[in-house]
């Protein structure tokens, strides 16, 4: 049985050795959102922001971030991702944009951190591109929605969590 602890016997940080694990198809879905002033929301939707197509740039940033996760999170394994999708769902009545990131791979470890990093970076990119007109935006509720594959199998967040 492999040791899945991020610390060795002396308490030093280490990367978990996953070499004995089987390759399986793995997927993770993360979500989060960013709230803003109605005027900011409208400018994003109408693509009237001075810096360009905010959601287009944020989508690319989210995808790029998933591929850099192991450079940002110290104990994450570098992974060969087989697919990444970033979606935006607009909620006009709350001037909110929900961000969803879906990441897939076939490997020995999951892609939860990659999905969470994708959502976070997409939200930060929206903030960066709009901060000149709205510094009060709120990034919130970044969470894992679902993960599949590996020994632990399927995890699905309950809707009320």
Phi and psi in degrees as GROMACS dihedral restraints (atoms count N, CA, C in turn):
[ dihedral_restraints ]
;  ai    aj    ak    al  type     phi  dphi    fc
    3     4     5     6     1   -75.4    20    10
    4     5     6     7     1   150.7    20    10
    6     7     8     9     1   -89.6    20    10
    7     8     9    10     1   114.1    20    10
    9    10    11    12     1   -97.6    20    10
   10    11    12    13     1    26.3    20    10
   12    13    14    15     1   -90.6    20    10
   13    14    15    16     1   139.9    20    10
   15    16    17    18     1   -85.1    20    10
   16    17    18    19     1    10.7    20    10
   18    19    20    21     1  -132.3    20    10
   19    20    21    22     1   142.0    20    10
   21    22    23    24     1   -84.0    20    10
   22    23    24    25     1  -175.6    20    10
   24    25    26    27     1   -62.1    20    10
   25    26    27    28     1   -25.2    20    10
   27    28    29    30     1   -92.0    20    10
   28    29    30    31     1     3.5    20    10
   30    31    32    33     1    85.2    20    10
   31    32    33    34     1    11.0    20    10
   33    34    35    36     1   -85.8    20    10
   34    35    36    37     1   143.9    20    10
   36    37    38    39     1   -65.2    20    10
   37    38    39    40     1   144.3    20    10
   39    40    41    42     1  -152.0    20    10
   40    41    42    43     1   160.2    20    10
   42    43    44    45     1   -88.4    20    10
   43    44    45    46     1   131.3    20    10
   45    46    47    48     1   -61.5    20    10
   46    47    48    49     1   137.3    20    10
   48    49    50    51     1   -85.3    20    10
   49    50    51    52     1   113.9    20    10
   51    52    53    54     1  -107.6    20    10
   52    53    54    55     1    13.8    20    10
   54    55    56    57     1   -61.8    20    10
   55    56    57    58     1   -26.4    20    10
   57    58    59    60     1   -86.1    20    10
   58    59    60    61     1    -6.5    20    10
   60    61    62    63     1   -78.2    20    10
   61    62    63    64     1   153.3    20    10
   63    64    65    66     1   -82.5    20    10
   64    65    66    67     1   145.7    20    10
   66    67    68    69     1   -70.5    20    10
   67    68    69    70     1   130.5    20    10
   69    70    71    72     1  -137.7    20    10
   70    71    72    73     1   160.8    20    10
   72    73    74    75     1   -74.7    20    10
   73    74    75    76     1   130.5    20    10
   75    76    77    78     1  -131.0    20    10
   76    77    78    79     1   144.1    20    10
   78    79    80    81     1  -142.5    20    10
   79    80    81    82     1   147.6    20    10
   81    82    83    84     1  -138.2    20    10
   82    83    84    85     1   144.6    20    10
   84    85    86    87     1  -125.6    20    10
   85    86    87    88     1   125.8    20    10
   87    88    89    90     1  -123.1    20    10
   88    89    90    91     1   154.4    20    10
   90    91    92    93     1  -137.6    20    10
   91    92    93    94     1   160.4    20    10
   93    94    95    96     1  -167.7    20    10
   94    95    96    97     1   178.8    20    10
   96    97    98    99     1  -150.7    20    10
   97    98    99   100     1   165.5    20    10
   99   100   101   102     1  -133.7    20    10
  100   101   102   103     1   128.4    20    10
  102   103   104   105     1  -105.8    20    10
  103   104   105   106     1   149.3    20    10
  105   106   107   108     1  -153.7    20    10
  106   107   108   109     1   177.7    20    10
  108   109   110   111     1   -66.6    20    10
  109   110   111   112     1   149.4    20    10
  111   112   113   114     1   -55.8    20    10
  112   113   114   115     1   -36.8    20    10
  114   115   116   117     1   -64.6    20    10
  115   116   117   118     1   -38.9    20    10
  117   118   119   120     1   -65.7    20    10
  118   119   120   121     1   -46.5    20    10
  120   121   122   123     1   -55.3    20    10
  121   122   123   124     1   -48.0    20    10
  123   124   125   126     1   -63.3    20    10
  124   125   126   127     1   -40.3    20    10
  126   127   128   129     1   -64.4    20    10
  127   128   129   130     1   -37.2    20    10
  129   130   131   132     1   -65.5    20    10
  130   131   132   133     1   -49.5    20    10
  132   133   134   135     1   -62.5    20    10
  133   134   135   136     1   -40.6    20    10
  135   136   137   138     1   -81.7    20    10
  136   137   138   139     1    -1.4    20    10
  138   139   140   141     1    55.3    20    10
  139   140   141   142     1    44.8    20    10
  141   142   143   144     1  -107.6    20    10
  142   143   144   145     1    13.0    20    10
  144   145   146   147     1   -74.3    20    10
  145   146   147   148     1   138.1    20    10
  147   148   149   150     1   -56.7    20    10
  148   149   150   151     1   -32.8    20    10
  150   151   152   153     1   -83.5    20    10
  151   152   153   154     1    -1.1    20    10
  153   154   155   156     1   111.4    20    10
  154   155   156   157     1  -158.3    20    10
  156   157   158   159     1   -74.4    20    10
  157   158   159   160     1    96.2    20    10
  159   160   161   162     1   -59.8    20    10
  160   161   162   163     1   -49.0    20    10
  162   163   164   165     1   -70.4    20    10
  163   164   165   166     1   -33.0    20    10
  165   166   167   168     1   -63.7    20    10
  166   167   168   169     1   -44.7    20    10
  168   169   170   171     1   -67.7    20    10
  169   170   171   172     1   -41.8    20    10
  171   172   173   174     1   -63.7    20    10
  172   173   174   175     1   -36.3    20    10
  174   175   176   177     1   -61.6    20    10
  175   176   177   178     1   -48.3    20    10
  177   178   179   180     1   -63.7    20    10
  178   179   180   181     1   -40.7    20    10
  180   181   182   183     1   -61.6    20    10
  181   182   183   184     1   -42.8    20    10
  183   184   185   186     1   -61.5    20    10
  184   185   186   187     1   -43.8    20    10
  186   187   188   189     1   -63.5    20    10
  187   188   189   190     1   -47.9    20    10
  189   190   191   192     1   -59.9    20    10
  190   191   192   193     1   -39.0    20    10
  192   193   194   195     1   -63.8    20    10
  193   194   195   196     1   -37.5    20    10
  195   196   197   198     1   -58.8    20    10
  196   197   198   199     1   -35.1    20    10
  198   199   200   201     1   -77.4    20    10
  199   200   201   202     1   -10.5    20    10
  201   202   203   204     1  -109.7    20    10
  202   203   204   205     1     6.0    20    10
  204   205   206   207     1   -55.1    20    10
  205   206   207   208     1   -42.9    20    10
  207   208   209   210     1   -66.5    20    10
  208   209   210   211     1   -17.5    20    10
  210   211   212   213     1   -83.0    20    10
  211   212   213   214     1   -18.1    20    10
  213   214   215   216     1  -102.4    20    10
  214   215   216   217     1   -37.1    20    10
  216   217   218   219     1  -105.3    20    10
  217   218   219   220     1   113.7    20    10
  219   220   221   222     1   -53.3    20    10
  220   221   222   223     1   -38.9    20    10
  222   223   224   225     1   -99.7    20    10
  223   224   225   226     1     7.7    20    10
  225   226   227   228     1   -76.1    20    10
  226   227   228   229     1   140.3    20    10
  228   229   230   231     1   -80.4    20    10
  229   230   231   232     1   141.7    20    10
  231   232   233   234     1   -68.2    20    10
  232   233   234   235     1   132.0    20    10
  234   235   236   237     1  -122.9    20    10
  235   236   237   238     1   150.1    20    10
  237   238   239   240     1   -91.9    20    10
  238   239   240   241     1   101.8    20    10
  240   241   242   243     1   -77.8    20    10
  241   242   243   244     1   141.8    20    10
  243   244   245   246     1  -103.9    20    10
  244   245   246   247     1   -11.6    20    10
  246   247   248   249     1  -172.2    20    10
  247   248   249   250     1   142.1    20    10
  249   250   251   252     1  -142.3    20    10
  250   251   252   253     1   131.2    20    10
  252   253   254   255     1  -129.2    20    10
  253   254   255   256     1   138.8    20    10
  255   256   257   258     1  -123.7    20    10
  256   257   258   259     1   126.6    20    10
  258   259   260   261     1  -121.0    20    10
  259   260   261   262     1   150.0    20    10
  261   262   263   264     1  -121.4    20    10
  262   263   264   265     1   132.8    20    10
  264   265   266   267     1  -120.1    20    10
  265   266   267   268     1   119.2    20    10
  267   268   269   270     1   -92.4    20    10
  268   269   270   271     1   138.0    20    10
  270   271   272   273     1  -122.7    20    10
  271   272   273   274     1    89.5    20    10
  273   274   275   276     1   -59.7    20    10
  274   275   276   277     1   -41.7    20    10
  276   277   278   279     1   -64.5    20    10
  277   278   279   280     1   -17.9    20    10
  279   280   281   282     1  -114.6    20    10
  280   281   282   283     1     3.1    20    10
  282   283   284   285     1    49.5    20    10
  283   284   285   286     1    51.7    20    10
  285   286   287   288     1  -129.2    20    10
  286   287   288   289     1   142.6    20    10
  288   289   290   291     1  -118.3    20    10
  289   290   291   292     1   119.1    20    10
  291   292   293   294     1   -88.6    20    10
  292   293   294   295     1   136.1    20    10
  294   295   296   297     1  -113.0    20    10
  295   296   297   298     1   132.3    20    10
  297   298   299   300     1  -126.7    20    10
  298   299   300   301     1   131.7    20    10
  300   301   302   303     1  -124.6    20    10
  301   302   303   304     1   126.3    20    10
  303   304   305   306     1  -116.0    20    10
  304   305   306   307     1   125.8    20    10
  306   307   308   309     1  -125.8    20    10
  307   308   309   310     1   138.8    20    10
  309   310   311   312     1  -130.7    20    10
  310   311   312   313     1   150.6    20    10
  312   313   314   315     1  -160.0    20    10
  313   314   315   316     1   167.7    20    10
  315   316   317   318     1  -119.8    20    10
  316   317   318   319     1   116.6    20    10
  318   319   320   321     1  -173.6    20    10
  319   320   321   322     1  -164.3    20    10
  321   322   323   324     1   -97.1    20    10
  322   323   324   325     1    -8.4    20    10
  324   325   326   327     1  -144.6    20    10
  325   326   327   328     1   156.7    20    10
  327   328   329   330     1   -77.1    20    10
  328   329   330   331     1   174.1    20    10
  330   331   332   333     1  -118.0    20    10
  331   332   333   334     1    25.1    20    10
  333   334   335   336     1   -60.7    20    10
  334   335   336   337     1   -45.5    20    10
  336   337   338   339     1   -65.3    20    10
  337   338   339   340     1   -34.6    20    10
  339   340   341   342     1   -65.5    20    10
  340   341   342   343     1   -43.4    20    10
  342   343   344   345     1   -64.4    20    10
  343   344   345   346     1   -43.0    20    10
  345   346   347   348     1   -65.0    20    10
  346   347   348   349     1   -38.4    20    10
  348   349   350   351     1   -66.9    20    10
  349   350   351   352     1   -38.6    20    10
  351   352   353   354     1   -61.6    20    10
  352   353   354   355     1   -46.0    20    10
  354   355   356   357     1   -62.2    20    10
  355   356   357   358     1   -47.5    20    10
  357   358   359   360     1   -60.0    20    10
  358   359   360   361     1   -44.4    20    10
  360   361   362   363     1   -70.7    20    10
  361   362   363   364     1   -37.8    20    10
  363   364   365   366     1   -61.6    20    10
  364   365   366   367     1   -43.5    20    10
  366   367   368   369     1   -63.5    20    10
  367   368   369   370     1   -43.9    20    10
  369   370   371   372     1   -64.2    20    10
  370   371   372   373     1   -33.6    20    10
  372   373   374   375     1   -68.1    20    10
  373   374   375   376     1   -41.9    20    10
  375   376   377   378     1   -59.2    20    10
  376   377   378   379     1   -46.1    20    10
  378   379   380   381     1   -57.9    20    10
  379   380   381   382     1   -48.8    20    10
  381   382   383   384     1   -59.9    20    10
  382   383   384   385     1   -42.0    20    10
  384   385   386   387     1   -75.3    20    10
  385   386   387   388     1   -16.3    20    10
  387   388   389   390     1  -116.3    20    10
  388   389   390   391     1    -2.6    20    10
  390   391   392   393     1   -63.4    20    10
  391   392   393   394     1   -23.4    20    10
  393   394   395   396     1   -64.3    20    10
  394   395   396   397     1   -27.2    20    10
  396   397   398   399     1  -110.7    20    10
  397   398   399   400     1   -10.8    20    10
  399   400   401   402     1  -155.6    20    10
  400   401   402   403     1    87.4    20    10
  402   403   404   405     1   -81.1    20    10
  403   404   405   406     1    -5.1    20    10
  405   406   407   408     1   -93.2    20    10
  406   407   408   409     1     9.4    20    10
  408   409   410   411     1   -58.7    20    10
  409   410   411   412     1   150.3    20    10
  411   412   413   414     1  -123.0    20    10
  412   413   414   415     1   121.7    20    10
  414   415   416   417     1   -93.1    20    10
  415   416   417   418     1   128.6    20    10
  417   418   419   420     1  -149.1    20    10
  418   419   420   421     1   165.1    20    10
  420   421   422   423     1    55.9    20    10
  421   422   423   424     1    39.3    20    10
  423   424   425   426     1   -75.4    20    10
  424   425   426   427     1   123.2    20    10
  426   427   428   429     1  -156.9    20    10
  427   428   429   430     1   155.1    20    10
  429   430   431   432     1   -79.7    20    10
  430   431   432   433     1   128.3    20    10
  432   433   434   435     1   -96.3    20    10
  433   434   435   436     1   -38.2    20    10
  435   436   437   438     1  -159.8    20    10
  436   437   438   439     1   147.6    20    10
  438   439   440   441     1  -147.1    20    10
  439   440   441   442     1   145.1    20    10
  441   442   443   444     1  -139.6    20    10
  442   443   444   445     1   158.4    20    10
  444   445   446   447     1    99.6    20    10
  445   446   447   448     1   163.7    20    10
  447   448   449   450     1    79.6    20    10
  448   449   450   451     1  -178.9    20    10
  450   451   452   453     1   -66.9    20    10
  451   452   453   454     1   -33.5    20    10
  453   454   455   456     1   -79.5    20    10
  454   455   456   457     1    -9.9    20    10
  456   457   458   459     1    73.7    20    10
  457   458   459   460     1  -143.6    20    10
  459   460   461   462     1   -88.7    20    10
  460   461   462   463     1   133.7    20    10
  462   463   464   465     1  -121.8    20    10
  463   464   465   466     1   131.7    20    10
  465   466   467   468     1  -136.1    20    10
  466   467   468   469     1   121.2    20    10
  468   469   470   471     1   -66.0    20    10
  469   470   471   472     1   135.2    20    10
  471   472   473   474     1   -68.4    20    10
  472   473   474   475     1   144.0    20    10
  474   475   476   477     1   -57.9    20    10
  475   476   477   478     1   -31.3    20    10
  477   478   479   480     1   -92.6    20    10
  478   479   480   481     1     5.8    20    10
